[in-house]
Amino acid sequence: MEPMDTIDDDFPLTSRHIELLKAPARKRKPEIECHTRHVVPMTWDLGQENMTDLMDDMGVSQIDEKSPNQLKREFLNPTPEVSTQSELIPPGAPRITHVPNVQPQINTSFGLFSTNAGLNPYAHIEPQGTKESLFFLSRRLPANKKEISGINYVDKLSDEMILSIFRWLPKHILVKCARVCKRWHRLAVDETLWRRLDLNSKILKKGVLGRVLQRGVVVLRLAKTEIRTPLFLDSYGVFNKHRFSKVQYLDLTMAIITTEALEQLLSRCRLLKKLSLENCQLSDKICRLDALNIAWTGMTRGAVLYLVICLPKSVTKLNLSGCRETLLDEDIQQLCNSCPGIKELDISDATLLTSQSIQYISTLLQQLEYIALSRCYHIMPSSLPLLGHIRTLIAVDVFGMLRESALVHLRQALSNCGINKFPFSSIARPTTGIRRTSIWGLRARDSAV
């Protein structure tokens, strides 16, 4: 079959038409007719009166023939040059006709300058340029924080009310409250909140103890506490060299502290009444007090001699146990002369003491109430009844010295005294019994939290 060259005489086929007929059928996108090809431009010729009416209906105004330069300056360069002496004028600033000698008012809530025209010193400035070129600064919150709205009822409370609330908080929470604001910091470091402090088995970093003493602590427990030096840091500026702390009851039992730091600490604590230094290394310096525990401190012979000479007369409780080869009879005689008002004395494990010490004690210490002589093996049992001359004596401990038969005779000779009633001596020791949070019968914590 031969291809047709024409369909009819009126519409002859071209070669392009033949190629399209032989090609496989496919979908074609609909063609959109464009009616703008035959658009004829038209020009409106209106009179001046009709032109004015038409522009009024459109809401526009006719441009003045004399303002092409002004129009170009406003839209193409909306920021005019400001003729001022300073070169630090920010871009986009308005033209200033006169600068008054008045400081602007800061308003961090609504903008850099106050919007009140009566208080705004720049109210007479003539703004130029578009509306977008006039701006003001404002403070924005970070994206991860939300603005807190409402009434702050805490600010309405008095200082006394906030202090009464702070008394119920533990010390580590009280330290965090001091970081909230200046007012809370002033109240959180008030001395009434820091009268008692228990830092048992803690590690105190450099300068921490100095800041603790500055809070006005009266009862301080530092048993088994590691105290790092220096105790007082000048960089904080919180402790004057000539200022003394208010500590009266200090427990340093088994505390880890150097001899130099201990001397520095005791030099600041001039109001001490009771002190425990058990298992601490001592030097030749000591402070005035009425109860002293220096048991098992490993004192040398010179330290013991210096101690018994320099002890104040105010001492009424003294624990010298553990001086195995350094405490002699002449030291006991000097001790009785230096501190005649001693009521409780522990000289256990002093293996070099003899019966001569019992004679000094029974003669010079007439206010003695309790004495511990356990494991003083060189004291003869026959000299112990001499203690009956002390009318105020209540208890005597002689563990490890006498047999059962000798104890019976001693109980008969000292019928008014209790013999071996206290296996563990409590003389001048701050913590005894089951009250582990108290020192010398005083609470070291404000509450049970």
PADREN-657099 format. One record per residue (C-alpha): residue in three letters; x, y, z. Coordinates in pm, whole numbers, plus 50000, padded with zeros to 5 digits. Layout:
N
ALAXYZ...
//
This chain:
449
MET500005000050000GLU501495032849899PRO501395062350131MET499025089450054ASP500475121949953THR497305141750002ILE493995138350173ASP492165162049949ASP493035189349722ASP492195216949966PHE494625204450243PRO497825190050094LEU500185169750326THR503725180550383SER506755158950476ARG506395169950841HIS502795157750847ILE503835124150706GLU506495119250978LEU503965126851250LEU501475101851107LYS504085073951096ALA505345080651454PRO503745059951740ALA500895076351919ARG501825093952244LYS500125117052482ARG500745153252431LYS500465180752677PRO497635203852607GLU498785235052446ILE497755267052609GLU496905294252375CYS498505327152447HIS496165355552383THR498785381952452ARG500315379552109HIS497755402151954VAL497555426752252VAL497505461652115PRO499065488052349MET496695516352423THR497475551052547TRP495095570952767ASP494995607552702LEU493205625452986GLY492985661253072GLN494445676453388GLU491085676753567ASN490255640553476MET493775629653576THR493395645253923ASP490035628153978LEU491405594653864MET494435596354096ASP492225606154390ASP490085575354327MET493255553854318GLY494545569054645VAL497755583054500SER499085617754448GLN500925633054160ILE504685637554195ASP505885673054198GLU508055682153904LYS510575698554136SER511165667454355PRO513035641154148ASN516235646254349GLN514385644154681LEU512575612454569LYS515855596754465ARG517465606154800GLU514625591055007PHE514265557854830LEU517675550954682ASN519675565654974PRO517255568255270THR520085574655523PRO521285610455489GLU524685621855603VAL524675636655952SER526985666155996THR528375660156346GLN531825662756493SER531955626256606GLU532825599456353LEU531135572156558ILE527605579656441PRO525895546456355PRO524425542356007GLY520755550055971ALA520825577156240PRO518405606456197ARG519445642056132ILE520065660856459THR519405698156465HIS520605703556824VAL522165680057078PRO521135688057436ASN523395681157735VAL521075654457873GLN521725617257915PRO519145593957757GLN516945572657981ILE517555535357959ASN514485513557934THR515475477057905SER511875465257896PHE510605484257593GLY513625499057419LEU516805518557446PHE515075551957498SER511875560057678THR508815564857457ASN507445592157681ALA507855624557489GLY507945644557811LEU510995625557937ASN512695618357606PRO515565643057547TYR515555634357176ALA511885641857115HIS512805672456901ILE514865651756653GLU513415653356304PRO513235617556170GLN514005613355803GLY513885583655570THR511415555155554LYS509665539955856GLU511825508555833SER515015528855881LEU513865541156227PHE514545513956489PHE515285509456860LEU517155483057062SER515475459057303ARG516665431157530ARG515635396157430LEU515665364457637PRO517645334557508ALA515745310257291ASN515925282457553LYS514505304357831LYS510965315357876GLU510005348658021ILE508645344458372SER505525364258431GLY503535369258747ILE504015383459095ASN507225376559289TYR505855369559633VAL509305362559780ASP510335398859736LYS507375408959948LEU508665388560244SER510765405560510ASP514315394960591GLU513165379060914MET510645357160732ILE513225345360479LEU515715337860759SER513115316860939ILE512665296660616PHE516415293060562ARG516825278060911TRP515085246560790LEU517485241260500PRO520625219660515LYS523935237260471HIS524635225060115ILE521245238460001LEU521905270960185VAL525105275559984LYS523145272059660CYS520585297559779ALA523385322659823ARG523915322159445VAL520375333059354CYS520665370559404LYS522415396359618ARG519665397359877TRP519635359659922HIS523435359559945ARG523315385260223LEU520725364860413ALA522265330660345VAL525575340360509ASP523905354460819GLU525645342961137THR522425330061292LEU522295302561028TRP525855290561083ARG526125286361461ARG526445248461430LEU528275229961154ASP529085193061115LEU531775185060855ASN532555150060976SER534565128560731LYS534655155660464ILE537475168860245LEU537915206460277LYS539635222659981LYS542025251960004GLY540525282360176VAL537215265360267LEU537885264360640GLY538695301560640ARG535355309660480VAL533585286760726LEU535115304761022GLN534045337960874ARG530375327160890GLY530465329461271VAL530435292161357VAL530375284861732VAL530115246661738LEU532345230661472ARG532875193561422LEU535815183161202ALA536285147161316LYS538035125461054THR538095155460819GLU540905161560572ILE541825198360586ARG543985210460298THR546265240360319PRO546365269660299LEU543475274860539PHE543015311560455LEU543305325260103ASP544005362260062SER542495361659713TYR539015358759861GLY539565388260093VAL537125373960344PHE539285369760655ASN541325396860819LYS544635386460969HIS543745404061295ARG540205390461314PHE539435360661538SER536765334561484LYS533855327861719VAL534465290461753GLN534105278762113TYR533745241062066LEU536115224961816ASP536405187761748LEU539515177461552THR539505140961655MET541505120461400ALA541515149961160ILE544125150960884ILE545855184560927THR549455195860926THR551175209961233GLU551595244461073ALA547935245660975LEU546875235261325GLU548945263161478GLN547415288161238LEU543905275761315LEU544325277161692SER545855312061669ARG542555324461521CYS540355306261775ARG540865327162088LEU537405319562233LEU537845281862256LYS536325264862559LYS536625228362455LEU539035212962207SER539735177462095LEU543055170061923GLU543105132461952ASN545525115961709CYS546755149661578GLN550405160161557LEU551125188561802SER553775215061838ASP554845236762129LYS551995261862090ILE548645257962269CYS545605279762338ARG543545288162648LEU540645264562719ASP538905243662987ALA538825209162820LEU541715193862625ASN542015159962460ILE545505152062331ALA545355114462374TRP547665093062160THR549245122861986GLY552795108862005MET554225138362196THR557915139062262ARG559455143362604GLY560035180462542ALA556465185762426VAL555065169262740LEU557265190562964TYR556255222462781LEU552605212362801VAL552405206763175ILE554155239863238CYS552065261263000LEU548625246463062PRO546235273563189LYS544525270663525SER541145270963354VAL541555234863235THR539135211663418LYS539175181263183LEU542425166963050ASN543115135262853LEU546805125462833SER546385088562763GLY548935071762538CYS552085088762674ARG553755055362737GLU557405065562774THR557215103562792LEU555045110863100LEU556935109263433ASP556115114963801GLU557605150063801ASP555295158863511ILE552295148763720GLN553535170764004GLN553935200563767LEU550525193563617CYS548845194063958ASN550495227364038SER549535242863701CYS545925230663697PRO544705225364055GLY541065226863945ILE541115195663727LYS537965174763772GLU538535147163512LEU541995132863435ASP542975104263203ILE546615092863220SER546065057063101ASP548895037062938ALA551575058463105THR553825029163185LEU556545050063357LEU554345064063634THR554845051163985SER553075053364319GLN554625087864370SER552125101764116ILE549225088664328GLN550545108264624TYR550725140464416ILE547205135864283SER545635127464622THR547295157764780LEU547015185264516LEU543865177064317GLN541135180864579GLN538395187664318LEU539025155864119GLU535895135864028TYR537075109863778ILE540535095163712ALA541635068163465LEU544795048663550SER544325018363324ARG547454998763226CYS549825019663443TYR551684988663544HIS554355005063765ILE551805018664013MET551564996264320PRO547994984964405SER548634993364770SER548895030464688LEU545495032964520PRO543495036264848LEU545195070164895LEU542705083564640GLY540055080564911HIS541375113265060ILE539705131564771ARG536135137064890THR534785146464546LEU536045114864375ILE533275094764205ALA534915069963963VAL538285052763921ASP539345031063625VAL542225006263676PHE541704981763391GLY544544956963342MET546284964863672LEU544644943563942ARG543414908563981GLU539914900664098SER540954896564464ALA542764929864462LEU539714946564306VAL537584934464594HIS539894951064849LEU539984982964642ARG536184984764630GLN536084981565006ALA538705009065052LEU536945032164803SER533365024164892ASN532065057764770CYS533655054164424GLY532785033264122ILE535615010164016ASN536035001863646LYS532665016363541PHE533845030163206PRO535795006062980PHE536205033862723SER537245066962869SER535105096962783ILE537275123362950ALA537485154662733ARG536285134962433PRO533695153662229THR531595124462106THR530535096562342GLY527735071162345ILE525215068662064ARG524935105961993ARG527325106961701THR526185141161578SER526865159061908ILE530105171762056TRP530405177462432GLY526635173862459LEU525965201362202ARG524235195061872ALA526505200361571ARG523545201561332ASP520585224961327SER518125197961222ALA517925161361132VAL518115167760756
//
